[in-house]
Each structure stands twice: as structure tokens, then as C-alpha cells.
Amino acid sequence: MKQQVLSPRAFASIDTQEKLTLAEARHRELDARLQELGRRTYMTPDEQVEVVDLKKRKLLAKDEITSLRRNLAS
């Protein structure tokens, strides 16, 4: 999974629309990895832990997307 890492200063300097674009891309990447793991017949314990972590991160990304969209609408 390719992730773009921004420093807090760099993240603060980008506009809301770009933050939304990054959050949506992150959400899609997390979803793709979850789908990949979901196609497996058997998951190792490490993969099961990864699925739980991915689901949490995906939910956080969705919350961020919702918040950013709300900010853009106001």
C-alpha cells in the first residue's frame, strides 16, 4: 500500500479540497487491501490483526472525509 506521508506543517498548509482528495485516496487504498485480504480462504493471525487495524483506519478516513465535505459545504 503506497502511502503519502506529510509532515504536520505540510498538511496544515494544503487546502481543504486537497485534504479531501488525500483522505479519499487513503480510504480507497485501505478498502483495496481489505478486499485483497477478504479474498483469502485462510488468514494468518497477523493478517487478522491487520484486517482489524485496516477497518479502524478506514473508518477514521471516512470520518475525516465527512468532516472535510461538511467544511467545504459551509
N, C-alpha and C positions, 0 to 999 in steps of 0.2 A: 504494500500500500504506500503510494507516494504521498507524503505529507509536506506541505509548505510550512516552515517554521518562521514566524515573525517575532521579533523582539516586542516587548510591550510598547516601547516608544514607536516602533514602526507601525504596529497595529493601531495605535491611537491616532496616527497621522492619516490613515486612509479613511475615505468617506463611507457612509452607511451602505450605499449601494455595493461598493466593493467588498465590504464586510459580509453583506448578504450573499454575494457571489461565492466568496470563500467558504462560508458556512454551508451553502447548498452543495458545493463540490465535496466538502468533507462528509456531508450526510450521504451523498451518492457513493463515495468510496467505502464508507462503513457498511452501507447496505450491500454493496457488491461482495465484500468479504464475508458478510453474514450469509449471503446466498451461496457463496462458494463452499463454506463450511456446512451449510444445510444440505448440500447435495451428497455429502459423505454418508456412507452406510454406518460407519462407526467413527466416533471422535475419541481421541485420546483425552485423558483428564486435563492436560494443558489446553487442548482445543476447546474443551467445555468451559474452562475458565475464560478463555479468550472470547467465546460467544457472549458470556455474561458481561464482560468488560465492553465489548463492541456494542451491545444493546444499550448499556448505560451511556456510552459516548454518543451513540446515535440519538438517543432521547435528548441529551444536552444540546446537541446540534439542532434538533428540531425546535427546542425551546428558544434557542438563540435566533433561529430563522423567524419564528413567530414574533419575537420581540423586535427584531430589525424591521420586519414588514410593518409592524404597528407604528414604529418610529417614522418610517417613510410615508405612511398614510397620513400622519398628523402634521 
